[in-house]
Amino acid sequence: MPGQTFSWPAQRIDMVIKALELCIERLSPHAAKSAEVQCRRDDYVFLKELLTARVPDPDGSVRVTIDPAAAALIKAALLSYSAELKKS
């Protein structure tokens, strides 16, 4: 299935990166115990690296092309991040 391209403000990209960092931090202690957890953590690390490497357009937005699997990972990360913010 082909990816979909979005143009997101840099602030949204920063929020997604923070959400991915939270998921990476939470999964890291458990990664050695399970190959599935290690794979999920690696997926989050890969997405974070991709988003961190993006260069904003002159208008400050960042173009991102994501496939449905990446979108699902980002959604899960944002839900975890949102729940963490609500706890604070």
Z-matrix of the N, CA and C atoms (Angstrom, degrees):
N
C 1 1.445
C 2 1.536 1 108.25
N 3 1.312 2 117.93 1 129.75
C 4 1.468 3 120.49 2 -177.38
C 5 1.527 4 111.95 3 -69.52
N 6 1.325 5 113.62 4 155.75
C 7 1.454 6 119.31 5 178.74
C 8 1.513 7 111.66 6 -78.15
N 9 1.298 8 115.42 7 165.98
C 10 1.451 9 122.45 8 178.38
C 11 1.523 10 107.72 9 -116.47
N 12 1.330 11 117.01 10 138.05
C 13 1.458 12 121.22 11 -177.86
C 14 1.523 13 110.13 12 -98.46
N 15 1.330 14 114.91 13 132.85
C 16 1.454 15 122.44 14 177.94
C 17 1.516 16 108.67 15 -123.38
N 18 1.302 17 116.20 16 153.34
C 19 1.454 18 121.87 17 172.37
C 20 1.524 19 106.40 18 -116.66
N 21 1.327 20 116.15 19 105.46
C 22 1.457 21 121.89 20 -175.33
C 23 1.516 22 110.82 21 -108.31
N 24 1.335 23 117.39 22 145.48
C 25 1.465 24 119.51 23 172.42
C 26 1.529 25 109.73 24 -63.15
N 27 1.310 26 116.47 25 150.69
C 28 1.465 27 121.35 26 -178.62
C 29 1.530 28 111.47 27 -57.68
N 30 1.338 29 117.71 28 -32.70
C 31 1.462 30 120.61 29 179.43
C 32 1.528 31 110.91 30 -63.58
N 33 1.321 32 117.25 31 -36.55
C 34 1.465 33 120.19 32 178.94
C 35 1.525 34 110.00 33 -67.63
N 36 1.324 35 116.42 34 -40.52
C 37 1.463 36 120.19 35 177.28
C 38 1.523 37 109.83 36 -61.36
N 39 1.338 38 117.17 37 -42.48
C 40 1.468 39 120.96 38 178.23
C 41 1.527 40 111.20 39 -59.99
N 42 1.334 41 116.93 40 -40.75
C 43 1.456 42 121.06 41 179.15
C 44 1.532 43 110.67 42 -65.63
N 45 1.322 44 117.36 43 -41.84
C 46 1.467 45 121.02 44 178.11
C 47 1.527 46 109.82 45 -63.29
N 48 1.321 47 117.40 46 -41.54
C 49 1.469 48 120.90 47 178.88
C 50 1.534 49 110.27 48 -62.62
N 51 1.327 50 117.72 49 -42.27
C 52 1.469 51 120.37 50 177.71
C 53 1.529 52 110.84 51 -62.69
N 54 1.323 53 116.50 52 -39.79
C 55 1.468 54 120.60 53 178.18
C 56 1.526 55 110.76 54 -64.30
N 57 1.325 56 116.75 55 -42.36
C 58 1.461 57 120.44 56 178.25
C 59 1.528 58 110.87 57 -64.25
N 60 1.336 59 116.80 58 -40.25
C 61 1.468 60 120.68 59 178.11
C 62 1.524 61 111.23 60 -61.07
N 63 1.330 62 116.77 61 -40.08
C 64 1.460 63 120.72 62 178.28
C 65 1.528 64 110.44 63 -62.38
N 66 1.320 65 116.92 64 -44.89
C 67 1.468 66 120.48 65 179.36
C 68 1.525 67 111.35 66 -64.78
N 69 1.311 68 116.84 67 -40.23
C 70 1.470 69 120.56 68 177.99
C 71 1.528 70 109.67 69 -61.61
N 72 1.318 71 115.82 70 -44.86
C 73 1.466 72 120.92 71 -179.59
C 74 1.526 73 111.14 72 -61.79
N 75 1.319 74 116.70 73 -41.82
C 76 1.462 75 120.62 74 -178.93
C 77 1.527 76 112.71 75 -70.72
N 78 1.321 77 117.29 76 -34.61
C 79 1.463 78 120.29 77 -176.97
C 80 1.529 79 113.23 78 -83.89
N 81 1.317 80 117.63 79 -24.50
C 82 1.467 81 121.07 80 -174.30
C 83 1.529 82 114.25 81 -53.30
N 84 1.334 83 120.22 82 -45.61
C 85 1.465 84 119.00 83 -178.89
C 86 1.536 85 113.55 84 -64.48
N 87 1.320 86 117.30 85 -23.08
C 88 1.462 87 121.69 86 -175.48
C 89 1.526 88 113.15 87 -99.67
N 90 1.317 89 117.50 88 -6.78
C 91 1.467 90 121.45 89 -173.61
C 92 1.522 91 112.67 90 -64.16
N 93 1.318 92 117.79 91 -34.88
C 94 1.463 93 120.47 92 -178.16
C 95 1.532 94 111.89 93 -70.74
N 96 1.318 95 116.65 94 -20.77
C 97 1.463 96 120.94 95 -176.26
C 98 1.523 97 113.31 96 -86.35
N 99 1.320 98 117.38 97 -21.55
C 100 1.461 99 119.92 98 -173.73
C 101 1.523 100 110.47 99 -144.89
N 102 1.325 101 115.40 100 130.12
C 103 1.469 102 120.05 101 178.30
C 104 1.524 103 110.79 102 -65.76
N 105 1.327 104 116.77 103 -34.08
C 106 1.467 105 120.64 104 179.35
C 107 1.527 106 111.00 105 -65.52
N 108 1.322 107 116.18 106 -43.06
C 109 1.467 108 120.56 107 178.24
C 110 1.526 109 109.84 108 -66.04
N 111 1.330 110 117.03 109 -41.44
C 112 1.465 111 121.21 110 177.80
C 113 1.525 112 110.43 111 -60.11
N 114 1.321 113 116.95 112 -42.37
C 115 1.464 114 121.40 113 179.60
C 116 1.530 115 110.79 114 -63.81
N 117 1.327 116 117.26 115 -44.31
C 118 1.468 117 121.16 116 179.44
C 119 1.520 118 110.11 117 -63.06
N 120 1.346 119 116.61 118 -43.63
C 121 1.462 120 120.79 119 178.39
C 122 1.522 121 110.34 120 -60.87
N 123 1.331 122 117.02 121 -43.85
C 124 1.462 123 121.15 122 178.76
C 125 1.528 124 111.52 123 -62.23
N 126 1.333 125 116.89 124 -37.09
C 127 1.469 126 120.65 125 176.72
C 128 1.528 127 110.55 126 -62.22
N 129 1.342 128 115.99 127 -43.78
C 130 1.466 129 119.85 128 178.21
C 131 1.529 130 111.26 129 -63.40
N 132 1.322 131 116.61 130 -41.83
C 133 1.470 132 120.82 131 178.64
C 134 1.526 133 110.07 132 -61.79
N 135 1.323 134 116.82 133 -44.23
C 136 1.464 135 121.36 134 -179.81
C 137 1.531 136 111.03 135 -62.27
N 138 1.327 137 117.04 136 -46.34
C 139 1.467 138 119.86 137 178.13
C 140 1.523 139 111.30 138 -61.56
N 141 1.328 140 116.82 139 -41.36
C 142 1.465 141 120.29 140 179.01
C 143 1.525 142 110.61 141 -60.96
N 144 1.338 143 116.62 142 -44.41
C 145 1.464 144 120.16 143 179.26
C 146 1.525 145 111.24 144 -62.60
N 147 1.322 146 116.85 145 -41.31
C 148 1.469 147 119.89 146 178.61
C 149 1.524 148 111.58 147 -62.68
N 150 1.319 149 116.52 148 -45.95
C 151 1.463 150 120.01 149 -177.82
C 152 1.522 151 111.74 150 -70.43
N 153 1.324 152 117.44 151 -34.84
C 154 1.458 153 121.22 152 178.89
C 155 1.525 154 110.91 153 -66.33
N 156 1.328 155 116.84 154 -32.49
C 157 1.467 156 121.27 155 -177.22
C 158 1.527 157 113.20 156 -79.38
N 159 1.308 158 118.20 157 -10.65
C 160 1.468 159 120.83 158 -178.11
C 161 1.520 160 111.30 159 -67.51
N 162 1.318 161 115.31 160 139.66
C 163 1.463 162 121.51 161 177.99
C 164 1.527 163 107.67 162 -105.32
N 165 1.333 164 117.55 163 126.32
C 166 1.462 165 119.77 164 -179.16
C 167 1.529 166 112.35 165 -63.55
N 168 1.330 167 115.47 166 148.45
C 169 1.456 168 121.86 167 172.45
C 170 1.528 169 108.27 168 -68.68
N 171 1.335 170 117.96 169 167.67
C 172 1.470 171 120.04 170 178.93
C 173 1.536 172 113.71 171 -56.07
N 174 1.334 173 117.46 172 -28.17
C 175 1.468 174 119.70 173 -179.92
C 176 1.533 175 112.66 174 -83.42
N 177 1.339 176 117.08 175 0.81
C 178 1.457 177 121.11 176 177.51
C 179 1.517 178 114.33 177 93.27
N 180 1.323 179 117.25 178 -5.37
C 181 1.461 180 119.45 179 179.00
C 182 1.526 181 110.15 180 -87.92
N 183 1.315 182 114.87 181 160.82
C 184 1.459 183 121.41 182 -179.42
C 185 1.522 184 107.77 183 -122.48
N 186 1.330 185 116.36 184 127.24
C 187 1.463 186 120.87 185 177.31
C 188 1.518 187 109.21 186 -85.96
N 189 1.322 188 114.91 187 128.32
C 190 1.455 189 121.32 188 -178.47
C 191 1.522 190 108.56 189 -131.78
N 192 1.321 191 116.43 190 129.62
C 193 1.461 192 121.36 191 173.53
C 194 1.518 193 107.29 192 -111.12
N 195 1.331 194 115.81 193 119.42
C 196 1.460 195 119.88 194 -178.45
C 197 1.522 196 110.15 195 -128.39
N 198 1.313 197 114.86 196 148.73
C 199 1.458 198 120.30 197 176.16
C 200 1.533 199 108.49 198 -94.31
N 201 1.327 200 117.87 199 170.65
C 202 1.467 201 120.00 200 -177.22
C 203 1.532 202 114.10 201 -58.58
N 204 1.326 203 117.65 202 -35.27
C 205 1.470 204 119.67 203 179.45
C 206 1.527 205 110.98 204 -66.10
N 207 1.328 206 116.54 205 -42.86
C 208 1.468 207 120.20 206 177.78
C 209 1.522 208 110.24 207 -66.02
N 210 1.318 209 116.93 208 -38.42
C 211 1.465 210 120.70 209 178.37
C 212 1.530 211 110.47 210 -61.69
N 213 1.320 212 117.06 211 -39.98
C 214 1.465 213 120.71 212 178.63
C 215 1.527 214 111.07 213 -65.12
N 216 1.327 215 117.30 214 -40.19
C 217 1.468 216 120.69 215 177.70
C 218 1.524 217 111.12 216 -64.89
N 219 1.322 218 116.06 217 -42.75
C 220 1.467 219 120.22 218 179.38
C 221 1.523 220 110.10 219 -64.25
N 222 1.328 221 116.69 220 -42.02
C 223 1.467 222 120.31 221 179.30
C 224 1.528 223 110.53 222 -61.09
N 225 1.329 224 117.13 223 -45.35
C 226 1.467 225 120.70 224 179.04
C 227 1.527 226 111.14 225 -61.91
N 228 1.319 227 116.55 226 -41.07
C 229 1.465 228 120.65 227 179.32
C 230 1.526 229 110.78 228 -64.50
N 231 1.320 230 116.47 229 -42.55
C 232 1.466 231 119.90 230 -179.65
C 233 1.528 232 111.64 231 -66.97
N 234 1.324 233 117.34 232 -36.90
C 235 1.465 234 120.12 233 177.26
C 236 1.527 235 110.91 234 -64.54
N 237 1.321 236 117.26 235 -41.83
C 238 1.470 237 120.93 236 177.25
C 239 1.522 238 110.90 237 -64.08
N 240 1.324 239 115.58 238 -42.91
C 241 1.463 240 121.02 239 -179.61
C 242 1.527 241 110.35 240 -64.13
N 243 1.322 242 116.44 241 -42.56
C 244 1.457 243 121.32 242 178.91
C 245 1.527 244 110.85 243 -62.41
N 246 1.318 245 116.82 244 -43.53
C 247 1.467 246 120.49 245 178.41
C 248 1.525 247 110.89 246 -62.62
N 249 1.321 248 116.32 247 -38.99
C 250 1.469 249 120.52 248 178.83
C 251 1.531 250 110.84 249 -65.44
N 252 1.327 251 116.56 250 -40.45
C 253 1.468 252 119.78 251 178.77
C 254 1.525 253 111.31 252 -65.76
N 255 1.323 254 116.93 253 -35.93
C 256 1.469 255 120.44 254 179.32
C 257 1.525 256 111.33 255 -67.32
N 258 1.341 257 116.92 256 -30.50
C 259 1.467 258 120.74 257 177.67
C 260 1.519 259 111.34 258 -67.73
N 261 1.313 260 115.96 259 -33.61
C 262 1.473 261 121.01 260 -175.10
C 263 1.500 262 112.45 261 -71.60
